Amino acid sequence: MKVKLYPGQLSVVTDPARFKVITAGRRWGKSVLARMWLLNLAAKTPGTYWIVSPTFSMGKDIHWKQGFLSGEIPPNIIEKKNEADLEITLINGSRIGLKSAEHPDRLRGVKLNGLVVDEIASIRNWDWLWEEVLRPTLTDTRAPAMFISTPAGFNHFYDLYLMGQENSETYNKDYKSFKFTSYDNPAIAAEEIDLAKDSLSEDAFQQEYMADFRKMVGLVYKDFDRSKHVVKPFPIPQSWRVYRSMDFGSNNPTVCLWIAIDDDDNLWILDEHYETGETIDYHSGLINARSKNMRITATYGDPSGAQWLNEFGRRGIHISKASKDTGTSKQNWTLYGINKIMERLKAKPGHFVEGQMKEQTSGMPSLFIFNGCQNTIKEFELYRWREKSSQSMQDLNEPDMPEKANDHAMDALRYFIVSYKKKTTEAPPTQWKKDQWRIGKQ
């Protein structure tokens, strides 16, 4: 079977950029484009080429069964197919293999001549995977790469897309970004897409078919809004209590949040430490240095991380186990913390905060974030509920649980919120300069 690319696909293939980022709606043809682009490279230059998918099964279903086994590649240029390794070898010696991001250590130490990363928006720990594992495989040959996906909120794929936009602050001349909607595929009847539009929510349709970056469907903290919750930093009054809260990780980030409680019991996330793949000595040094001029009331952490608690304690960071005095199971304990954060994100009628711009006439929330805490802000916008299986959907009593992704700062915040106890006596209001800060998207 001979595959003929249509004009939109050809515009990507013929562009000279080394790194191509394609956001496209469902059924636009990005998987076919990626395979044909990689096959063309492999037919011209003998070498090793990979398609990396979020999971092994996804790569097998999308690229092996629908691509390599479908007759899409002319059989006269194929020497052999290895179904066990999901790899084909061309008659010129080039090997095209399907790989999974589930086991990143298996992707190290290889010299590639071309790379495709499929559905990159669904790959976890992307920054680490790219910088530590995949990017080095392209160095020896200065090989090109193609990144394809449908959007999934404002996550790492959105950041990557901006690198290929000339008007972006993060523009990189080695990157070029392309955007296509499902309507741009001439083989798909527009009427079919219109039917999908009628049956989906506006956000779901715009994301899945129009390739639009927007808030993800199924967000845990759907009330979070940068215009309401993100503020410019300002000097913290001495009467405010400052806490730290931590989530531990090796391949995942180790996170420390500095959190202040003001005299009216509003919560302010002042600063964040968010680092992956470093030693406890490294984390401790930075956390201690950034806490030097603060009076820390308490530090909370994951109650299951006993070894982490001991190691940080030996380095002067004494961490209390997050409270589990709610009498709930681990599952319900997680939901209990999430609900307490949700309560603080909601605007409360009649609640106003000293120095605020009086635009929020209906009241204000009681949780705010300094605009330098970019990882925490991003997690608020990406943390989502886990999709239930068809079997669990039948159990109406099964509680929702969040995905184990984009949750490191969210877990640290939750450890604090379940442990913090409000003062029982009212403190006198602190006098500090009005308009010293303002709420707004920064």
PyMOL commands that set and color helices and strands:
alter all, ss='L'
color gray80, all
select helices_A, chain A and resi 7-13+30-44+56-68+75-77+104-107+120-122+126-137+156-163+182-184+190-199+202-208+226-229+280-290+306-314+330-345+374-382+390-393+408-419
alter helices_A, ss='H'
color red, helices_A
select strands_A, chain A and resi 19-24+48-53+78-82+87-90+95-100+114-118+145-149+175-180+230-231+241-247+254-261+267-275+296-301+320-321+367-370
alter strands_A, ss='S'
color yellow, strands_A
deselect
rebuild
show_as cartoon
